[in-house]
């Protein structure tokens, strides 16, 4: 049997949300190790089990009393834990499928929407406080915004990398290296270096987080989801109904702040890299230069303006704030 360290190395993502890394993976890795050899425990069955438990959590939330809120929060944690295990089993055993990816993706979002509606709808039914309807609706809008924003940024970065590679090929330059290779070569820059935020305290904290497998995007979709459906119900059970609103509003404000930070970094990077792409000299007979790019490149020093450091395209989706587990 594989050791815990071996299972972790083969199943955990290079970077993930701090909630997953610190509060879920230590259990999920061991659970994956324990059940990986059981043939009838498949990723799709785990996904269905996680979804079913999520629906039971939603029922608990509708009851709106302290005991039911605690039960709902606990069940939602178990549901999320299993949702992490299904992907780990698929990666460890090589049993993932395209349909399984779709199933996991759809059930994730249906579970979140159902539980949020159940929590805030249940609180409104119990208290008749319209603030619960307003905050619940706002939470669903923010969840939708995060989903659309992260997907679009990822797609834009993918398209950018494709266009950048085409431009480099036109200029007769070598293909851009991946992030691991870039770390060995000072001429290749990350997004933080590109936008001038890699120095000082922020840069050091970011580097430390990444060494710990934690995404610098500290309040994204997963953290917001956990604040709404685990922390807020527990706060409501212990402190009172008002804690649900307070925790949810605070988490929403923090997620908006981090989303805006990502958008701003993409904007700054796009402006900087556009200038660098324009500086790549293409042979006269090849004039189909790209007018715009939104990502990161490795520009050959001979073609690089002296006032701009060369950069590289992102090799992963981490900076887009993806929320998949």
C-alpha positions as CSV (number, residue, x, y, z in Angstrom):
1,X,0.0,0.0,0.0
2,X,1.2,3.5,-0.8
3,X,2.2,5.7,2.1
4,X,0.3,8.9,3.0
5,X,3.1,11.0,1.5
6,X,3.0,9.1,-1.8
7,X,-0.8,9.4,-2.0
8,X,-0.5,13.2,-1.3
9,X,2.1,13.6,-4.0
10,X,0.0,11.8,-6.6
11,X,-3.4,13.2,-5.8
12,X,-3.1,16.8,-4.3
13,X,-3.0,19.8,-6.6
14,X,0.2,21.9,-6.8
15,X,-1.8,24.8,-5.3
16,X,-5.2,24.9,-3.8
17,X,-7.4,27.0,-1.5
18,X,-6.1,27.3,2.1
19,X,-9.3,25.7,3.3
20,X,-8.7,22.6,1.3
21,X,-5.0,22.4,2.0
22,X,-5.3,22.9,5.8
23,X,-8.7,21.6,6.7
24,X,-9.7,19.0,4.1
25,X,-6.6,17.4,2.5
26,X,-5.2,16.0,5.7
27,X,-8.3,13.9,6.1
28,X,-9.1,13.4,2.4
29,X,-5.6,12.0,1.6
30,X,-5.9,9.4,4.3
31,X,-9.5,8.5,3.3
32,X,-8.4,8.2,-0.3
33,X,-5.5,5.9,0.7
34,X,-8.0,3.7,2.7
35,X,-10.6,3.2,0.0
36,X,-8.5,3.4,-3.2
37,X,-8.2,-0.4,-3.4
38,X,-12.0,-1.1,-3.0
39,X,-13.1,-1.8,-6.5
40,X,-16.8,-0.8,-6.1
41,X,-15.9,2.6,-4.7
42,X,-15.7,4.6,-7.9
43,X,-15.3,8.4,-8.4
44,X,-18.8,8.7,-9.7
45,X,-20.4,6.9,-6.8
46,X,-18.5,9.1,-4.4
47,X,-19.7,12.1,-6.3
48,X,-23.3,10.9,-6.0
49,X,-22.8,10.2,-2.3
50,X,-21.4,13.7,-1.7
51,X,-24.3,15.2,-3.6
52,X,-26.9,13.2,-1.5
53,X,-25.2,14.3,1.7
54,X,-25.3,17.9,0.5
55,X,-29.1,17.6,0.0
56,X,-29.5,16.3,3.5
57,X,-27.5,19.3,4.7
58,X,-29.9,21.6,2.9
59,X,-32.8,19.9,4.6
60,X,-31.1,20.5,8.0
61,X,-30.7,24.2,7.1
62,X,-34.4,24.6,6.4
63,X,-35.2,23.7,10.0
64,X,-33.4,26.9,11.2
65,X,-32.8,25.9,14.8
66,X,-29.4,25.7,16.5
67,X,-29.1,21.9,16.5
68,X,-30.2,21.6,12.9
69,X,-27.7,24.3,11.8
70,X,-24.8,22.5,13.4
71,X,-25.9,19.3,11.8
72,X,-26.2,21.0,8.4
73,X,-22.8,22.5,8.7
74,X,-21.2,19.2,9.7
75,X,-22.9,17.4,6.8
76,X,-21.8,20.0,4.4
77,X,-18.2,19.6,5.5
78,X,-18.5,15.8,4.9
79,X,-20.1,16.5,1.5
80,X,-17.2,18.7,0.5
81,X,-14.7,16.3,1.9
82,X,-16.1,13.5,-0.3
83,X,-16.2,15.9,-3.2
84,X,-12.4,16.2,-2.8
85,X,-12.0,12.5,-2.5
86,X,-13.7,11.6,-5.8
87,X,-11.1,13.6,-7.7
88,X,-8.2,12.1,-5.7
89,X,-9.5,8.6,-6.3
90,X,-9.7,9.3,-10.0
91,X,-6.2,10.7,-10.2
92,X,-4.7,7.9,-8.1
93,X,-6.4,5.0,-9.9
94,X,-6.7,6.5,-13.3
95,X,-10.5,5.9,-13.2
96,X,-11.7,9.4,-14.1
97,X,-13.9,10.0,-17.1
98,X,-15.3,12.9,-19.1
99,X,-18.8,12.2,-17.9
100,X,-17.5,12.0,-14.3
101,X,-16.0,15.5,-14.7
102,X,-19.4,16.8,-15.9
103,X,-21.2,15.0,-13.1
104,X,-18.9,16.4,-10.5
105,X,-19.1,19.9,-11.9
106,X,-22.9,20.1,-12.2
107,X,-23.6,18.5,-8.8
108,X,-21.1,20.9,-7.1
109,X,-23.1,23.9,-8.3
110,X,-26.5,22.4,-7.7
111,X,-25.5,21.5,-4.2
112,X,-24.2,25.0,-3.4
113,X,-27.2,26.8,-4.8
114,X,-29.6,24.4,-3.0
115,X,-27.8,24.8,0.4
116,X,-27.6,28.6,0.2
117,X,-31.3,28.8,-0.7
118,X,-32.2,26.4,2.1
119,X,-30.1,28.2,4.7
120,X,-31.3,31.7,4.0
121,X,-34.9,30.6,3.1
122,X,-35.1,28.7,6.3
123,X,-33.9,31.6,8.3
124,X,-36.4,33.9,6.7
125,X,-39.2,31.4,7.3
126,X,-38.3,31.3,11.0
127,X,-37.7,35.0,11.6
128,X,-39.6,36.8,8.8
129,X,-36.5,39.0,8.5
130,X,-36.3,40.1,4.9
131,X,-32.5,40.7,5.4
132,X,-32.0,37.0,5.0
133,X,-33.6,37.0,1.6
134,X,-31.5,40.0,0.5
135,X,-28.2,38.5,1.8
136,X,-29.1,35.1,0.3
137,X,-29.8,36.5,-3.1
138,X,-26.6,38.5,-2.9
139,X,-24.6,35.4,-2.0
140,X,-26.0,33.6,-5.1
141,X,-25.2,36.6,-7.3
142,X,-21.6,36.7,-6.0
143,X,-21.2,32.9,-6.5
144,X,-22.4,33.3,-10.1
145,X,-20.0,36.3,-10.6
146,X,-17.1,34.3,-9.3
147,X,-17.9,31.4,-11.6
148,X,-18.2,33.5,-14.7
149,X,-15.2,35.7,-13.9
150,X,-12.9,32.7,-13.2
151,X,-14.0,30.8,-16.3
152,X,-13.6,33.9,-18.5
153,X,-10.1,34.7,-17.1
154,X,-9.0,31.1,-17.7
155,X,-10.3,31.1,-21.2
156,X,-8.7,34.5,-22.0
157,X,-5.4,33.3,-20.6
158,X,-5.6,30.1,-22.7
159,X,-6.3,32.1,-25.9
160,X,-3.6,34.6,-25.0
161,X,-1.0,31.8,-24.7
162,X,-2.1,30.4,-28.1
163,X,-1.7,33.8,-29.8
164,X,1.6,34.4,-28.0
165,X,3.0,31.1,-29.1
166,X,1.9,31.9,-32.7
167,X,3.6,35.3,-32.5
168,X,6.9,33.8,-31.2
169,X,6.8,31.2,-33.9
170,X,6.4,33.9,-36.5
171,X,9.4,35.6,-35.1
172,X,11.4,32.4,-35.1
173,X,11.7,32.4,-31.3
174,X,11.7,29.3,-29.1
175,X,8.5,28.2,-27.3
176,X,8.0,29.8,-23.9
177,X,9.0,27.5,-21.1
178,X,6.7,26.3,-18.3
179,X,6.7,27.7,-14.8
180,X,9.1,25.1,-13.3
181,X,11.7,25.9,-16.0
182,X,11.1,29.6,-15.6
183,X,12.0,29.3,-11.9
184,X,15.5,28.2,-13.0
185,X,15.9,31.0,-15.5
186,X,15.9,34.6,-14.2
187,X,14.8,35.9,-17.6
188,X,11.3,34.4,-17.2
189,X,8.9,36.3,-15.0
190,X,5.7,35.6,-13.1
191,X,2.6,37.8,-13.1
192,X,3.6,39.4,-9.8
193,X,7.1,40.3,-11.2
194,X,5.4,41.6,-14.4
195,X,3.1,43.9,-12.5
196,X,5.8,45.0,-10.1
197,X,4.3,43.4,-7.0
198,X,6.9,40.7,-6.4
199,X,9.1,42.7,-4.0
200,X,8.5,43.6,-0.3
201,X,6.3,42.0,2.3
202,X,3.5,41.0,-0.1
203,X,5.9,39.2,-2.4
204,X,7.5,37.3,0.4
205,X,4.1,36.3,1.9
206,X,3.0,35.2,-1.6
207,X,6.1,33.1,-2.1
208,X,5.6,31.5,1.4
209,X,2.0,30.6,0.6
210,X,2.9,29.0,-2.7
211,X,5.6,26.9,-1.1
212,X,2.8,25.7,1.3
213,X,0.6,24.8,-1.7
214,X,-1.8,27.7,-0.8
215,X,-3.1,30.0,-3.5
216,X,-2.4,33.7,-2.9
217,X,-6.1,34.2,-3.8
218,X,-7.1,33.8,-0.1
219,X,-10.8,34.4,-0.4
220,X,-12.1,32.8,-3.5
221,X,-15.1,30.5,-4.3
222,X,-14.2,27.7,-1.9
223,X,-13.6,30.0,1.0
224,X,-16.8,32.0,0.3
225,X,-18.7,28.7,0.0
226,X,-17.4,27.5,3.4
227,X,-18.1,30.8,5.1
228,X,-21.7,30.6,3.9
229,X,-22.4,27.0,4.6
230,X,-20.2,26.0,7.5
231,X,-18.9,29.0,9.4
232,X,-22.1,31.1,9.2
233,X,-24.5,28.3,10.3
234,X,-22.2,27.5,13.2
235,X,-22.0,31.1,14.1
236,X,-25.8,31.3,14.0
237,X,-26.1,28.3,16.2
238,X,-23.7,29.7,18.8
239,X,-24.2,33.4,18.7
240,X,-27.6,33.9,17.1
241,X,-29.3,34.6,13.7
242,X,-27.5,37.9,13.2
243,X,-24.2,36.1,13.0
244,X,-25.3,34.4,9.8
245,X,-25.8,37.7,8.1
246,X,-22.6,39.2,9.5
247,X,-20.4,36.3,8.5
248,X,-21.9,36.1,5.1
249,X,-21.6,39.8,4.3
250,X,-18.0,39.9,5.6
251,X,-17.1,36.9,3.4
252,X,-18.8,38.4,0.4
253,X,-16.9,41.7,0.8
254,X,-13.6,39.9,1.1
255,X,-14.3,37.8,-2.0
256,X,-15.2,40.9,-4.0
257,X,-11.9,42.5,-2.8
258,X,-9.8,39.6,-4.0
259,X,-11.7,39.3,-7.3
260,X,-11.1,43.0,-8.0
261,X,-7.4,42.4,-7.2
262,X,-7.2,39.6,-9.7
263,X,-8.9,41.7,-12.4
264,X,-6.5,44.6,-11.7
265,X,-3.5,42.4,-12.0
266,X,-4.7,41.0,-15.3
267,X,-5.3,44.5,-16.5
268,X,-1.8,45.7,-15.6
269,X,-0.3,42.5,-17.0
270,X,-2.2,42.9,-20.3
271,X,-0.9,46.5,-20.7
272,X,2.7,45.5,-20.0
273,X,2.7,42.4,-22.1
274,X,1.0,44.1,-25.0
275,X,4.0,46.4,-25.3
276,X,6.4,43.5,-25.0
277,X,4.6,41.6,-27.7
278,X,4.7,44.6,-30.0
279,X,8.5,44.7,-29.5
280,X,9.0,41.2,-30.9
281,X,10.4,41.6,-34.4
282,X,8.8,39.5,-37.0
283,X,10.3,38.9,-40.5
284,X,9.0,41.4,-43.0
285,X,7.1,38.8,-45.0
286,X,5.1,37.8,-41.9
287,X,3.0,40.8,-40.9
288,X,0.1,39.2,-39.1
289,X,1.2,40.6,-35.7
290,X,-1.1,40.2,-32.8
291,X,-2.8,43.3,-31.7
292,X,-3.6,42.2,-28.2
293,X,-2.6,39.6,-25.6
294,X,-3.6,39.2,-22.0
295,X,-1.0,36.9,-20.5
296,X,2.7,36.4,-19.9
297,X,5.6,35.6,-22.2
298,X,9.2,34.8,-22.4
299,X,10.7,37.3,-24.8
300,X,14.2,36.6,-26.2
301,X,16.6,39.2,-24.7
302,X,17.7,40.3,-28.2
303,X,14.1,41.4,-28.9
304,X,13.3,42.8,-25.5
305,X,13.2,46.6,-24.8
306,X,15.6,47.5,-22.0
307,X,12.9,48.9,-19.8
308,X,10.7,45.8,-19.7
309,X,11.8,42.5,-18.2
310,X,10.9,39.4,-20.2
311,X,7.9,37.4,-19.0
312,X,6.3,34.0,-19.5
313,X,2.8,32.6,-20.1
314,X,1.1,31.1,-17.2
315,X,1.2,27.3,-17.2
316,X,-1.7,26.8,-14.8
317,X,-5.1,28.2,-13.9
318,X,-4.1,29.3,-10.4
319,X,-4.2,33.1,-11.0
320,X,-7.7,32.8,-12.5
321,X,-9.0,31.8,-9.1
322,X,-10.4,28.5,-10.2
323,X,-12.5,26.7,-7.6
324,X,-12.5,23.2,-8.7
325,X,-11.6,20.5,-6.2
